[in-house]
Amino acid sequence: MDLQALAVDLRDSWWPAVLLGVLAVGLLALGARRRRRGRRPALPFAAAAVVLVVAGATAAGAWTGSVPSARAAKTVASDEVPGTDGAVTQVQVPLRPGSGLEPSDTWIYTPPGYAGSAGGQGGPRYPVVYLFHGEPGSSADWFTAGDVARTADELIRERLIPPVILVAPDLTAPDTDDTECLDSTRPGGPQVETHILDVVSYVDAHYATQADPEHRIAAGMSMGAFCAVDQGLRHQDVYGAIIGLEAYAGPGQGGRDALTSEAQFRAVSPRFYLPQLEMTRRTPVYLDTAEDGDPISARATQTLVTELRAKGLPFQHHIEADQEHDWDFAGIGIAHGLVWTFDQLGLAPVPSAQPPQDGSSVPATS
């Protein structure tokens, strides 16, 4: 199966923005004509302004891949995912007192046939993929721009991955989207890392999960890729595998804003702590970069590759041809990453013919 086809719908289409632009020009012309004739031009001018705003947003969506299709636009508008074989719901995971966070939705996908609950006995239990969004962003992004529910449907249907639960928490704080999934050490700062761990506990308590690290994957795009790498490495008792799409080796300015010392910054920067980090498990790490993506991410990924190789960890670094640092790329990369990672964990329904690779870069699954 061509996994790249999973990301193709109306992605990168400029036609909606162009048509809206033409409509706005027509409304402006209508307003000007009404003014010349002594009639009130306010209504067509106001309508043109609204259409121009929508056209700009649509163009931005085409540029970034943030709303790449009519399906995604419908999801954004309705908070529902149309046409999935599974089910997608939104829940609010309780916040701890003093978390510095505001209530937000965590999006959860359950696979076709899911009927279990955490308290049930004897029914199937499922691995869980935690999906971390980028900055700016929200918990909805993986299910709207990333179209991850449809990707999971296809991969499960083709028996490339097992039936799986997907969980996308919100990583934003009241004053910033750039939290880097960290617990701030500043007075009253947001405690995002603690909340993420609370999300894991909540999901295990309310869903039929296989509640152990061997069945949990940390995955993310951009800032979320840093989150996946950092959280996955520092919480080996929680996650057993990592997928980083356009990853970074440190938390950047967001980390410096959240923390109060250079020592704290280095303690959450893989490029600093990974050489000394004690690995309690052979965590598989899938890293994917866009050919025309962020050069900072490309350099950081090479740093991570070097350190992973030195650690002797199983990893794969793939470069997605003709892709940029956007959600189109993420929709393709997550498909490749899920297939490889579940195979490495020994959970793939159909074992790959390719032997496991330890500490080296290997060709991408396709």
PEFENQUI-V971835 format. One record per residue. N is the residue number from 1. RES is the residue in one small letter. PHI is phi as a letter, one per 20 degrees, with the letter a starting at -180 (NA if undefined). OMEGA is omega in whole degrees, -180 to 180 (NA if undefined). BURIAL is I if it has 24 or more other C-alpha atoms within 12 Angstrom, else O. Layout:
# PEFENQUI-V971835
N,RES,PHI,OMEGA,BURIAL ; N,RES,PHI,OMEGA,BURIAL
This chain:
# PEFENQUI-V971835
1,m,NA,177,O ; 2,d,e,-177,O ; 3,l,f,-179,I ; 4,q,f,179,I ; 5,a,f,179,O ; 6,l,f,-176,I ; 7,a,e,-175,I ; 8,v,d,174,I ; 9,d,b,169,I ; 10,l,d,-177,I ; 11,r,g,176,I ; 12,d,m,180,I ; 13,s,f,178,I ; 14,w,e,-174,I ; 15,w,f,178,O ; 16,p,g,180,I ; 17,a,f,179,I ; 18,v,f,-179,O ; 19,l,f,177,O ; 20,l,f,177,I ; 21,g,f,177,I ; 22,v,f,178,O ; 23,l,f,180,I ; 24,a,f,178,I ; 25,v,f,178,O ; 26,g,f,179,O ; 27,l,f,177,I ; 28,l,f,178,I ; 29,a,f,178,O ; 30,l,f,179,I ; 31,g,f,179,I ; 32,a,f,-180,O ; 33,r,f,178,O ; 34,r,f,180,O ; 35,r,f,180,O ; 36,r,f,-179,O ; 37,r,e,177,O ; 38,g,m,180,O ; 39,r,d,-176,O ; 40,r,f,-179,O ; 41,p,e,-170,O ; 42,a,f,-174,O ; 43,l,f,178,O ; 44,p,f,177,I ; 45,f,f,179,I ; 46,a,f,178,O ; 47,a,f,179,I ; 48,a,f,179,I ; 49,a,f,179,O ; 50,v,f,-179,O ; 51,v,f,178,I ; 52,l,f,177,I ; 53,v,f,180,O ; 54,v,f,178,O ; 55,a,f,178,I ; 56,g,f,178,O ; 57,a,f,179,I ; 58,t,f,177,I ; 59,a,f,178,I ; 60,a,f,177,O ; 61,g,f,178,I ; 62,a,f,-178,I ; 63,w,f,-174,O ; 64,t,e,-173,I ; 65,g,m,-174,I ; 66,s,f,172,I ; 67,v,c,-165,I ; 68,p,e,-175,I ; 69,s,b,175,I ; 70,a,f,177,I ; 71,r,g,-180,I ; 72,a,f,179,I ; 73,a,f,179,I ; 74,k,f,178,O ; 75,t,f,179,I ; 76,v,g,-175,I ; 77,a,f,-171,O ; 78,s,d,-172,O ; 79,d,l,176,I ; 80,e,c,-180,I ; 81,v,d,-177,I ; 82,p,f,167,I ; 83,g,m,179,O ; 84,t,e,176,I ; 85,d,f,179,I ; 86,g,e,178,I ; 87,a,c,178,I ; 88,v,c,179,I ; 89,t,c,174,I ; 90,q,c,178,I ; 91,v,c,174,I ; 92,q,d,178,O ; 93,v,f,-178,I ; 94,p,g,178,I ; 95,l,e,174,I ; 96,r,f,173,O ; 97,p,g,180,O ; 98,g,m,-179,O ; 99,s,f,-176,I ; 100,g,m,-178,I ; 101,l,d,175,I ; 102,e,d,178,I ; 103,p,g,-179,O ; 104,s,b,-179,I ; 105,d,e,166,I ; 106,t,d,-179,I ; 107,w,e,-176,I ; 108,i,c,176,I ; 109,y,d,170,I ; 110,t,d,-169,I ; 111,p,f,176,I ; 112,p,g,178,I ; 113,g,n,-179,O ; 114,y,f,178,O ; 115,a,b,-172,O ; 116,g,e,173,I ; 117,s,b,-176,O ; 118,a,f,-177,O ; 119,g,e,-178,O ; 120,g,f,-180,O ; 121,q,d,171,O ; 122,g,n,180,O ; 123,g,e,179,O ; 124,p,f,175,O ; 125,r,c,-164,I ; 126,y,c,168,I ; 127,p,f,-176,I ; 128,v,c,173,I ; 129,v,d,176,I ; 130,y,e,-173,I ; 131,l,d,-178,I ; 132,f,d,-176,I ; 133,h,e,-179,I ; 134,g,e,-179,I ; 135,e,c,-1,I ; 136,p,f,-179,I ; 137,g,r,180,I ; 138,s,b,-179,I ; 139,s,f,-179,I ; 140,a,f,-167,I ; 141,d,g,-178,I ; 142,w,f,-177,I ; 143,f,e,177,I ; 144,t,d,-179,I ; 145,a,f,-178,I ; 146,g,e,177,I ; 147,d,l,-170,I ; 148,v,f,178,I ; 149,a,f,179,I ; 150,r,f,176,I ; 151,t,f,179,I ; 152,a,f,177,I ; 153,d,g,-175,I ; 154,e,f,-178,I ; 155,l,f,177,I ; 156,i,f,-179,I ; 157,r,f,-180,O ; 158,e,e,179,O ; 159,r,l,175,O ; 160,l,e,172,I ; 161,i,c,176,I ; 162,p,f,170,I ; 163,p,g,-168,I ; 164,v,b,172,I ; 165,i,e,177,I ; 166,l,d,-177,I ; 167,v,c,180,I ; 168,a,c,177,I ; 169,p,e,175,I ; 170,d,e,-175,I ; 171,l,d,-175,I ; 172,t,e,176,I ; 173,a,c,-176,I ; 174,p,g,-175,O ; 175,d,d,-178,O ; 176,t,a,168,I ; 177,d,e,-172,I ; 178,d,e,-177,I ; 179,t,e,-177,I ; 180,e,l,178,I ; 181,c,m,-177,I ; 182,l,d,167,I ; 183,d,e,179,I ; 184,s,f,175,I ; 185,t,e,176,I ; 186,r,e,-178,O ; 187,p,g,179,O ; 188,g,m,-178,O ; 189,g,f,-176,I ; 190,p,f,-178,I ; 191,q,d,-172,I ; 192,v,f,-179,I ; 193,e,f,178,I ; 194,t,f,180,I ; 195,h,f,178,I ; 196,i,g,179,I ; 197,l,f,175,I ; 198,d,f,176,O ; 199,v,f,178,I ; 200,v,g,180,I ; 201,s,f,179,I ; 202,y,f,-178,I ; 203,v,f,178,I ; 204,d,f,-179,I ; 205,a,f,-173,O ; 206,h,d,-178,O ; 207,y,c,-178,I ; 208,a,e,-177,I ; 209,t,e,165,I ; 210,q,e,-164,I ; 211,a,e,176,I ; 212,d,b,-176,O ; 213,p,f,-178,I ; 214,e,f,-178,I ; 215,h,c,175,I ; 216,r,c,178,I ; 217,i,c,172,I ; 218,a,e,-176,I ; 219,a,c,178,I ; 220,g,a,-180,I ; 221,m,c,175,I ; 222,s,m,175,I ; 223,m,g,179,I ; 224,g,f,176,I ; 225,a,f,173,I ; 226,f,g,179,I ; 227,c,g,-178,I ; 228,a,f,-179,I ; 229,v,f,-176,I ; 230,d,f,-180,I ; 231,q,f,-179,I ; 232,g,f,180,I ; 233,l,f,-177,I ; 234,r,e,179,I ; 235,h,c,-180,I ; 236,q,f,176,I ; 237,d,e,-179,O ; 238,v,d,-175,I ; 239,y,d,179,I ; 240,g,d,-179,I ; 241,a,b,-174,I ; 242,i,c,171,I ; 243,i,c,180,I ; 244,g,d,-178,I ; 245,l,d,-172,I ; 246,e,l,-173,I ; 247,a,e,176,I ; 248,y,c,-178,I ; 249,a,e,177,I ; 250,g,b,-175,I ; 251,p,e,173,I ; 252,g,m,-175,I ; 253,q,f,178,O ; 254,g,g,177,I ; 255,g,f,180,I ; 256,r,f,178,I ; 257,d,f,-176,I ; 258,a,e,-171,I ; 259,l,d,-172,I ; 260,t,d,179,O ; 261,s,b,177,O ; 262,e,f,178,O ; 263,a,f,178,O ; 264,q,f,180,O ; 265,f,f,-180,I ; 266,r,f,-178,I ; 267,a,f,178,I ; 268,v,d,179,I ; 269,s,d,-178,I ; 270,p,g,-178,I ; 271,r,f,178,I ; 272,f,e,-172,O ; 273,y,e,-174,I ; 274,l,f,-180,I ; 275,p,g,-179,O ; 276,q,d,-174,O ; 277,l,f,174,O ; 278,e,e,179,O ; 279,m,e,179,O ; 280,t,e,177,O ; 281,r,b,178,I ; 282,r,e,-174,I ; 283,t,f,175,I ; 284,p,f,-179,I ; 285,v,c,176,I ; 286,y,d,178,I ; 287,l,d,-179,I ; 288,d,c,176,I ; 289,t,c,178,I ; 290,a,e,-178,I ; 291,e,g,180,O ; 292,d,d,-175,O ; 293,g,e,-177,I ; 294,d,f,-179,I ; 295,p,f,177,O ; 296,i,f,177,O ; 297,s,f,-180,I ; 298,a,f,179,I ; 299,r,f,180,O ; 300,a,f,179,I ; 301,t,f,176,I ; 302,q,f,175,I ; 303,t,f,179,I ; 304,l,f,179,I ; 305,v,g,180,I ; 306,t,g,-178,I ; 307,e,f,178,I ; 308,l,f,178,I ; 309,r,f,179,I ; 310,a,f,178,O ; 311,k,f,-177,I ; 312,g,m,-180,O ; 313,l,e,174,I ; 314,p,f,-180,I ; 315,f,b,172,I ; 316,q,b,174,I ; 317,h,d,-179,I ; 318,h,c,175,I ; 319,i,d,-180,I ; 320,e,e,-178,I ; 321,a,f,173,O ; 322,d,l,179,O ; 323,q,d,180,I ; 324,e,c,-179,I ; 325,h,e,-177,I ; 326,d,b,-175,I ; 327,w,f,171,I ; 328,d,g,177,I ; 329,f,g,-177,I ; 330,a,f,179,I ; 331,g,f,177,I ; 332,i,f,-175,I ; 333,g,f,-179,I ; 334,i,f,177,I ; 335,a,f,178,I ; 336,h,g,-177,I ; 337,g,f,-180,I ; 338,l,f,-179,I ; 339,v,f,-178,I ; 340,w,f,-173,I ; 341,t,f,178,I ; 342,f,f,175,I ; 343,d,f,180,I ; 344,q,f,179,I ; 345,l,f,-178,I ; 346,g,m,-177,I ; 347,l,d,-179,I ; 348,a,f,178,I ; 349,p,g,178,O ; 350,v,d,-177,O ; 351,p,g,179,O ; 352,s,f,175,O ; 353,a,f,-178,O ; 354,q,f,179,O ; 355,p,f,179,O ; 356,p,g,180,I ; 357,q,d,-180,I ; 358,d,d,171,O ; 359,g,m,177,I ; 360,s,b,177,I ; 361,s,e,-175,I ; 362,v,c,179,O ; 363,p,f,-179,O ; 364,a,f,171,I ; 365,t,f,178,I ; 366,s,b,NA,O
